[in-house]
Amino acid sequence: MCGIFGCVLTGRSSHLFEIGYSGLISLQHRGEECAGMAFLNPKENRIQSRKALGLVADVFREPIDCTGHQFMIGHVRFPTQGEPDTRNIQPFLYDDSICGPIALAHNGNIDKTFLKNYLAKKGYGFNATSDSELFLPLFLSCFVEKQAEKPEKAIYRALTKEERGRRLVRGAYSLLILMGGKIIAARDPDGYHPLVYGELPGKEQGYALASESAALEILGITKFQEVPPGTILCFDMNGIHPFENKILREQIQCRTEVFKNVKGGRCLYEAAFFVRDDSKVLELSSDAYHFRKNLGKFLAEKEKARQKEACLHFPKTLIAGSVLKKEEILGNIQNRLQYDLKKDFRVSGENRDFITKHIFFQEKPTAQSILETIEKENISFVFLDMVFQKADSMDLIKKLYSLRNSNAILAKTPIIACSQSPEMRDFKKVQEMMDYGVVVFKEESEHKGVDSIPEMMEKLIKIMVLPLQTNAIASALGYAQTLGCPLDTGIFINPYLGRIEIEPDEKRRKFRKRLQYHPISSAFEGRDIVIVQHSILDTDFVSSIVHEIRKVAILSHFNKYFYNFKEEYIRVHLRVAFPPFMTECQFGVFTPKTEDLYGQNFYSNVEEDQGNREMAKYFKVDSVQFLDTEKIASLLGDCEASCSFCITDFYKKIVEKYPQISEEDFIKARQDFKDILMVEINKETLEKKTHHQ
C-alpha cells in the first residue's frame, strides 16, 4: 500500500506546495521509502517535480516555488512490487508530443506479467521495476490510437481493454493522473483501497484528493466523499466532472466451484491496521479507531465465552505442608487482598467465598498428590510450608524436582517455600532449596512463614493488558474495557524509527524492531500479562518481544521479592484482533508466500483450539486467541463488499472439494488462483494437505 494525494486550486492561492506537503505528511505512515510531488502550470502546460528516497520532511526540506502552478499530485511509497530504487519513485513522469506532459501516482497492486508482455510486444520499454510504471505506456498506447478524444476516455479504454479474452489491468488501483489542465482520478471496480475527495474551505478555493480522509481533515475539509469504485472523475478549474462510463468488474470465468461468487472489495486489513486511527473507513461510516476498538470488544467477548482460558481465571493456589492454620490464612488473605479483589474482573461473588473456592490445602502432601492437584484444579502456584526439623520437606522438594523434568505443567508452576523456622534465613538451606527449583520469598516484612502468603499473593495475582504496537492501542482498549481489567502501555515505542512494519527488507526490519520496541520495567506487576496485537505477519518479532517482556518482568518486579523466580513462571497470553493470515495478498498488502504463512502451517485442516496450542508453542506464550472472521463481518454493516482473501483458506476449500485432486482439477484450480487472487498455487502444498485430509 502507498499513499497518494492531489490538489486543484481554482482561485488565486499561492499555497499549493504547503497544501501538498501537509497532505503527504499526513499520509507518511502509508510509505516511508520515498516521496515525490509533481506540479502543473496549466498556462505553460509544464510539469515540475521533485522526488527522492527518504521521508517527506527530508525530501521537501526546501520548499518549491509553485508560482503559476495550480495542480499537484504526490506519492509516498511502501514497496510491494519492485525493490527500493530511485527508478521506482512516483509520481512517474512522461512528456509526449501527442498528449503533452503527464504525471501519474498509483496506490495498489496489479498483475504486471500479462500487461508487461503485451506492452513489450507493442515496442514499449521499461525503466522501473514496479507494476505502477506500466500504466503510463498503456495510457499512451490508447492516446495514440485516438488522438482527438478526451484523456479520460482514453484512460477508460485503457483500464477496460482486453487481450485474448482477459482484461489487461487486473488487480487493485487508485490512480491520480495529472495532464492537460486537469487531475483524473480512477479507482478499480472492486474499490480495494480508498480514495476520497473534498472541497477546500475558506480562501483556498479548489479540491483535494487523498488515500485517507485524515489528510483532508488536516486541511480543514469536513465534508468529503469517496471516489466510487469503478469511477473516473476529472478535476479542473471549472469543478468536478464524472466520466459517463463506469469501469465494470471483469466477469472472470471460474473453473472450480471453490471460486464461484468470490469477489474482491474494500481491504479489511487496511481498516484493521494500515490507516490512521482518525481516518474514516467502511465507506466513511466510522473512523478506524472506533472500528478497531470494536474488534477488541469482540475479542474480549470471545474470551468470556471460553471459560477454560487460563488468563481469565483468578489464579488458584495450593498451600501444602504439615503446619497449617487454614481459617487464619484465609482470613489474612481476604484482609490483605480485599482492595485488589474488589477491582479484579476475574472475581465474582463475596470475597470470602471466592477465596475459599480458589485456595486448596494439603496437610500431608506428597509429590504425586501435589502434581495431581495442580493438573486437576489448574493450580497457578504452590506454597510449601517447610519444616526443617524433619527430612520430609527436603525429600518432597527433591521428588518434585525429579517430576518437573518430565511434566511440562509442573515445570511452569512455581513452588514457593515458606517457613517460620529461622533456618529459612540460612544461606546454605536457601541455596539448597533453590538448587532444586524452589522459589524463596525474601520476607522483608514482619510476616514470616505461612503468614507471608497473603503478601506473596499480592505480588503474584495482578493481571495487565498491553498493546504490542501503536495501531493495537484501540483494540487493546476495547478488550480491556469489556473485561474490566487495567490497560497499560507497557512497551516503549521509539517514534523516531518510523513504521517498521512496512519495511520490505526482512533483515533490516528485524534489526529496526529490536531498536524500536522495549518493555518498560516499572509497568510489569503480576504474573499474568495479556498482549493485544492488531494482526500478526512478523512471527519472529512476537517471540522476541515476549522473551523481553518476561526478562524485564523478572528483573524489575519479581527479583525484588523472590529468589529463583524464573521466566517460565510468568504467563504471557497473546490476543490478536484479526484472523490468521491464510492466503498471500497480491492487491497491495505485503505478505509472505501462502505456503509460508503461519495460518497455513498451524490452522489449515485443524481445529482452532489445536492451532492455537501449536501457535502458543511457536510464540513461546501460554495461550493464543485470534478474532473470528465472522465477527469482523458483523461490523461491516452496509459495507459488505470487502476483501477477505488474505484470511480465507482457499487451499482448504480446494481440498474439501477435491479430496483426491486430479491433474485436470489442479490445472483448473491453478488458473482460478491466477485469475482471481493473482497467486501462483503450490502443488506440493496442496498435495500435502490432500494427504492429511
Secondary structure, DSSP 8 states (H G I E B T S, - for coil): --EEEEEEE-SS---HHHHHHHHHHHTGGG--SEEEEEEEETTTTEEEEEEEES-HHHHTSS----TT--EEEEEEE--SSS-S-GGG-SSEEEEETTTEEEEEEEES-B-HHHHHHHHHHTT-----SSSGGGHHHHHHHHHHHTTTS-HHHHHHHHHH-EETTEES--B--EEEEEETTEEEEEE-TT--S--EEEE--TT--EEEEESSTHHHHTTT---EEE--TT-EEEEETTEEEE-SS---------SSGGGTT----EEHHIIIIIS-TTSEETTTTEEHHHHHHHHHHHHHHHHHH-TT-GGGS--EEEEEESS--HHHHHHHHHHHHHHHHHH-TT--S-HHHHHHHHEEEESS--HHHHHHHHHHHTEEEEEEE--TTSSHHHHHHHHHHHHHTT-HHHHTS-EEEE-SSGGGG-HHHHHHHHHTT-EEE---SS--GGGGHHHHHHHHS-EEEEESSGGGHHHHHHHHHHHT--B---EEE-GGG--GGG---HHHHHHHHHHHEEE-GGG--SSEEEEEES--S-HHHHHHHHHHHHHHHIIIIIHHHEES--GGGSEEEEEESS----S---SS-----GGGSHHHHHTTTS-HHHHHHHHHHHHT-SEEEE--HHHHHHH-TT---EE-GGGS-HHHHHHHH-TT--HHHHHHHHHHIIIII-----HHHHHHHHHH-
